[in-house]
Amino acid sequence: AADSQSSTAPATADQSDSDKSLNVSNWPLYVDVDENDESIRPSVVAFTAATGIKVAYTEDVSDNNVFFGKVRNQLAAGQDTGRDIMVLTDWMAAKMIRLGWVQKLDKANIPNVEAHLRAALKTPSWDPTRDYSAPWQSGFGGIAYNGAVTKPVMTIDELFTRPDLKGKVTCLSEMRDTMGLVLLSMGKDPAVFNQGDFDAAIEKIQKAVDSGQIRKFTGNEYAPDLAKGNIAACVAWSGDVIQLQAKNDKIKYVIPEAGAMLWSDNMQVPKAAKHQKNAEAWINYYYDPKVAAQVAAYVNYICPVDGAQEEAAKIDPDLASNSLIFPDAATLAKAYIFAGLDEATEKSCQDAYAKVMGG
């Protein structure tokens, strides 16, 4: 009986008014830090000064599935995970919504999101009115190449077939980025593909694996190999590449003609969290364009906040003119968000992708 009670129990009474604290779980290197003391995060310090809310900021998300493993039992039992905000990639954020494990946000407390969230991110298929999520940062999945060792690589077809690249290509182990780009290269929309499209895309990758074109599938550990020229070209994330470009101007990033993938890592409030109102104060604060610009200057991913570009220009004109951090409308028009999948489809897609990766 205890179980049935807990699963239907209402969301925990919010203690925000009496307890001015907040627990945030985020990815590493994903907020501004002080140049002289990395334990100080200036925007977090300023948030506490502005609101009186003390923040325990933990960088304990390094992989969506691993993090899911940490919180699933408590969330399934309707228990507080000790976290008021967790930051998860689109597909995992979608899964949290599907399972009913996140709280609906009170829009009255986050007016800055309504006012400043980039149009391209407002209506993802898995949370079409953004009732349960707000993007923290976004990024592109596209192609990167090292111009010191290869001529430009502009399409997935070139990446998968050009003889001079053989054995010097990597793809991302994150299914949605690699598969999304391959679907686009076949003229399909990653937001609305069918099983036949998916199978054909898997076959296309399998061919490039069998021919020895693709060396391996990686997380973001491809970056040092690309910088050294061990890898000539790869499927890559925009933020990693910007960080490499700061030290090596031969590293180039390409939004393929057929289109790029656009993903977000999203702030969500878990079920049974005790400080939802404090969490909403945090979300609202980071959607102030001035604060968003401060974060963008450090993390180099796509800033999801309109108006931040103008603020960034005051900090650093080069930052404001970087189209991978502040993409223009034409670039965003070529960016696609991967479909939210139901559980069965997700499993069959993941299994097929694991197999093609050699898993």
Disulfide bonds with the S-S distance in Angstrom:
none
